[in-house]
Amino acid sequence: MNIQCPIPTHENEIVLLGHGAGGRLTGELLDQLVLPAVGSVTGPLEDAALLPGHPRLVMSTDSFVVSPLFFPGGDIGSLAVHGTVNDLAMRGAWPLALSVSLIVEEGLPLAELRAVMESLGKAAQDVGVPVITGDTKVVGRGAADRLFINTTGVGQRHELLAPSAASARPGDAVLLSGSIGLHGTTVLGTREGLGFESDIASDSRPLHRLVRALAPLGDAVHVLRDPSRGGLAAALNEIARDSSAAVEIEENAVPVPEAVASACDLLGLDPLVVANEGCLVAFVDADSAESALAAMRSLPEGARAVRIGEVLREGPWGRVTLRTLVGARRIVEMPLGEQLPRIC
Amino acid sequence: MKYLDEYRDPVLAGQLLDELRRTATRPWRIMEVCGGQTHTLVRQGIDELLPAGMRMIHGPGCPVCVTPLETLDRAMAVAARPGVILTSFGDMLRVPGSDTDLLSLRARGADVRVVYAPMDAVRLAAEHPDREVVFLAVGFETTAPANAMAVLHAARLGLANFSMLVSHVLVPPAMTALLDDPDCEVQAFLAAGHVCAVMGWREYEPIAARHHVPVVVTGFEPLDLLEGILMAVRQLESGRYQVENQYVRAVRRAGNTAAQDTVRHVFRVTDRAWRGIGELPDSGLELAEEYREFDTIRRFDVGGLCPVEDAECIAGGVLTGARLPTDCAAYGTRCTPRHPLGAPMVSSEGTCAAFHTAGRTPRRSTA
C-alpha cells in the first residue's frame, strides 16, 4: 500500500469570510492588523469599553450584516438594537442612547426598509433606549447585501457592577441564562432554505433587564458575556484566556434545544460554536450562584437559567474543558472561523 | 427528537462501559471505519475510557480526506474559469489542494458555492442557463444515491450546463485492502451505519468470513458506539467472526434496494485513487457511459495537472490506522486546522481534526 500525503500550501493574504466569524481568525485579524493600526489597547477586548474619564459610562458599537433580513424570531432591525444593548449590558450597564447608521443597497424595496425600521424602532422602545442620532447611505447594486446596519450605544453602569472578562476567579460558578444555538441555526436554516426553520426561532432579545436583576449581587458578579459570534465555545475561551482561568463545563448541563441538536447533527455543526443573541454567561462567586440563578429565573429571558460549570482551583490556566456525556474530559477549543456544513 | 437523548444517556453509557470492562480479557484493536464515528469517539472521549490496552484504530472513512489531490486541483482549475459556478458540500471548501483551497479561491473571486444537496446544484443550473454549474461529488455509498438522482434530474430537464466531478469511493474494497496488508492490526470493524442503510451488510459477510474479523454495523451516537464496541468484543472473546447489526433502527441486511438500483444505473464501478493511500481496484464510482455528457472531466480540458504531495504529512498512515495524528511531527504546530498540511486536519470528519478539536496532545494520546 502506497502511503503518501498531500502538501498543500496556504497563503491567506486576503480577507476570508472566516475572519469575521468571531473565532481564532477574527482574533488574529484584530491582533495583527486592526489593533496595531489604531494604537495599543490596554486590557482585554470586552463587549463594551469604559469611556475614558467617565468611569460609569460605557460605549459599544456593532454592525449587523445578517442575511436574510427577516428570520423566525427576529429581523436585522430588532437584532441591531438587541446586539448593542446586550454588549453594553455585559459591562453591567443600562443603555442610555443609541445611534443608528444604515447602508442600503440600491434596489431594496422601500416596504422592506420600512418593515426593518419599524421593527428597530419598536425594539428600541421596548428596551427603553432613545435613538438620538444616525446616518443613511445608499450604495450601488452589488456594493452591499441589501441592508447593513451599524448601531452604537452608550450606557451607564449599575452602581455595584463592574464585570470584566478578566475577572473570573477560581471557584466561580459558571451560569448560563438560557438555551444555546437558536439564533445561528435559525438564520442558517432560513438563509439556505433547509426546511427546519419552522421548528426553531432566533433567541434575539435584550438582556439589560437580566443584568439589572443581577445588580444587587454587586461584586459577586465577576464576568458577564454575550456568547454571540463563535458561540459559547468562543465566549468561554475568551474569558479563560483573559482571566487566566481553567474553566470546566458539563456537557449534560448545557441546554441545547432538541431542534438545535437535530439541526446541528444534520449539518455537522457543534452547538457550542453556533451564534446566540439572547443568552448570557455569568461567572459569579460560588456562594452567590443560587441567588444569581433565582434572580435570572425571575425574568422571562432568564427562566431557563442553569449552572453549567465552574472555574477550577487548579489549571490548565486559559483553557476550557468539557466533561462529556460519558464522563470523559476534553478540551473545548476556540473555534477557527466559520463552520462548514459537512458532507454526510 | 427523543432518539438523541436516548442514545446519549450517561447512565446507560456507564453501564455499557462497565460491561465492556467485564467482557474484555485482552487488549483488542477495533477499527471504526467512518470519520463520523471517529468524531463521536474522540469528542466524547470514549476511546480514552476503554479497558486498559484496548484501542480504537481510526479508519479511512472520511470522504473528504480520501478525495485525490488531482480531483481537488481539477475542481479548482474549473472553478477558476469565468462563467463557472462550482458547488460542493461545505467541508470540501477548506481542503488543501496543491496550491490553494476552494474557500481562498472564492475569496479571490471564483464563484464557489456551498450546497446542502446535489439537487440544489441542478436547480442552480436551471436558474443560470448562461453559466456552467459543476457539482463536486464526493463521498462513500451514502451520498451516491442522491448524486445519482441529481444526474437523472438534470438529464430529464435536458440541462446542457450541468456537470458532475465524480470522486465516489466504496468502503468494502478499502477494508479488504487494509486487511490484506500484512502489517494490519485490525481485529474487528465497526461498519458505518449510514453506508449500510444504503447498501445493507451483505458485502461484509465474505470479508468477515475470509479474514476472520467480526464486523458490527454501528450508528453514530455515543451509546451506538459503546454498544457496537461491546458487540465486537463479545465476538472476539468467543472466537466468532460474523456481521452483526447494532444499528437496527436504520439498517436492514439488503439495505435500500431502490437506492442501489439508481446508483447502478447512473454510475459504474471503477478503480480509484485514494488520497494518502493510493489506487485501489474497483473502489470507486464514475458516471456510466449513458451519462458521460454530465462528466466534468470530459467537459473541461484543464490541461495537465501536477499534484504536489508533501513528504512530512503522515495522512496516509493516519487514514489506514497505522499512525495516530499525534505521531506526526507537524501535528498542532506546522499542521493545524488554520494551516493544514493534509486533508485529515481539515474535514470535520478527519481524524487529525478530531484530535485537534478535542485538544489531544502526544502525551495524552499515547498515555
Interface residues (C-beta under 8 A of the other chain):
Chain A: M1 N2 I3 Q4 C5 P6 I7 P8 T9 H10 E11 N12 I14 V15 L16 L17 G18 R24 L25 E192 L194 N252 E258 A261 S262 D265 L267 G268 R319 T321 T324 L325 V326 G327 A328 R329 R330 I331 V332 E333 L336 L340 P341 R342 I343 C344
Chain B: M1 L4 R8 D9 P10 A13 G14 L17 G36 V42 R43 Q44 G45 I46 E48 L49 P63 V64 L69 F89 G90 D91 M92 L93 R94 V95 P96 G97 S98 D99 T100 D101 L103 S104 A107 R108 V114 Y116 V138 G139 F140 T142 T143 A177 D181 H194 P222 L226 R275 G276 I277 G278 E279 P307 V308 E309 D310 A311 E312 C313 I314 A315 G316 G317 T320 A322 P337 R338 H339 P340 L341 G342 A343 S347 S348 E349 H356 T357 A358 G359
